[in-house]
């Protein structure tokens, strides 16, 4: 089997997670600057066999997509040109950052570490992919 990658797409930074090759365990990958996301994923998918990328879609409380939807669509189109064999799927990412912050707080890490936004992005990416895997 191949890995599935999860994306918590952000305007500045993007959290990334991936399953193991059996698609059982989800682990965080490095948080990257969004402008470097295609380069990172291209390199990663050349090293690891990836069959699917799951992107969390950000929505407002009323259910409409946020302004990031346009940037996500652009990213998907550009990356699909580089690696057309990789399938994209999408899932609701509602409250993943809020839940990630709560998990980090409950884990007992110190205040300085809790303020690390890249850690929130990593945990959010893990949550997005775990939710997705539970729904398929």
C-alpha positions in Angstrom: 0.0 0.0 0.0 1.0 3.6 -0.3 0.8 6.5 2.2 -1.9 9.1 2.4 -0.8 12.6 3.2 -2.9 15.1 5.2 -2.7 18.9 4.6 -3.7 21.7 7.0 -3.4 24.5 4.4 -2.6 27.9 5.7 -1.8 31.3 4.3 1.7 31.4 5.7 2.4 27.9 7.0 1.0 24.5 6.1 0.9 21.5 8.5 1.5 18.1 7.0 0.9 14.6 8.2 1.2 11.1 6.6 0.1 7.6 7.3 2.5 4.7 7.4 2.6 2.5 4.4 -0.2 0.3 5.8 -2.4 3.4 6.4 -2.8 2.6 10.1 -0.8 5.2 11.9 -0.8 9.0 11.3 2.3 11.0 12.1 3.2 14.6 11.7 5.7 15.8 9.0 7.5 19.1 9.2 5.4 22.3 8.9 6.5 24.2 5.9 6.0 27.7 4.6 3.1 27.5 2.2 5.1 29.0 -0.6 7.4 25.9 -0.4 4.6 23.4 -0.2 4.8 22.1 -3.7 8.6 21.7 -3.5 8.3 19.8 -0.2 5.6 17.5 -1.4 7.3 16.8 -4.7 10.5 15.8 -2.9 8.5 13.8 -0.3 6.5 11.9 -3.0 9.6 11.0 -4.9 11.0 9.4 -1.7 7.8 7.8 -0.4 5.0 6.1 -2.3 1.9 8.3 -1.9 -1.5 7.5 -3.4 -3.6 10.3 -2.0 -3.4 13.8 -0.5 -6.2 14.9 1.7 -6.7 18.6 2.1 -8.7 20.1 5.0 -11.2 22.6 3.7 -11.6 25.6 5.9 -15.2 26.9 6.4 -16.9 29.7 8.2 -19.5 28.9 10.9 -22.2 29.3 8.2 -20.7 26.6 6.1 -19.2 28.7 3.4 -15.6 28.3 2.5 -13.0 30.8 3.7 -10.8 32.9 1.4 -8.2 30.1 1.5 -10.4 27.9 -0.8 -9.1 29.8 -3.8 -5.5 29.2 -2.7 -6.2 25.6 -2.1 -7.7 25.1 -5.5 -4.6 26.8 -7.1 -2.3 24.5 -5.1 -4.1 21.4 -6.1 -4.1 22.4 -9.8 -0.4 23.2 -9.7 0.7 20.1 -7.8 -1.5 17.9 -10.1 0.6 19.1 -13.0 3.8 17.9 -11.2 2.4 14.6 -9.9 -0.8 13.8 -11.8 -0.9 10.2 -10.6 -1.7 11.3 -7.0 -5.3 11.6 -6.1 -6.7 14.5 -4.1 -9.6 14.3 -1.7 -11.0 16.9 0.7 -12.5 16.9 4.1 -13.9 19.4 6.5 -11.3 20.9 8.8 -13.7 22.7 11.1 -12.3 23.3 14.5 -9.1 21.3 13.9 -6.9 24.1 15.1 -9.1 24.7 18.3 -8.9 20.9 19.0 -5.2 20.9 18.3 -4.6 23.7 20.8 -6.6 21.8 23.4 -4.7 18.6 22.8 -1.4 20.5 23.1 -2.5 22.2 26.3 -3.7 18.9 27.8 -0.4 17.2 26.9 1.4 19.4 29.5 3.9 21.1 27.3 5.3 24.3 28.6 3.9 27.7 27.6 6.6 28.6 25.2 6.1 25.3 23.2 2.3 25.8 23.3 2.8 29.2 21.5 4.6 27.5 18.7 2.2 27.9 15.8 3.9 25.3 13.7 3.1 22.7 16.4 -0.6 23.6 16.2 -0.3 23.2 12.4 1.3 19.7 12.7 -1.3 18.5 15.2 -4.1 19.9 13.1 -2.8 18.1 10.0 -2.8 14.8 12.0 -6.4 15.4 13.2 -7.5 16.2 9.7 -6.1 12.9 8.3 -7.3 10.8 11.3 -10.8 12.1 10.8 -10.6 11.4 7.1 -9.4 7.8 7.7 -12.3 7.2 10.1 -14.8 8.2 7.4 -13.5 6.0 4.6 
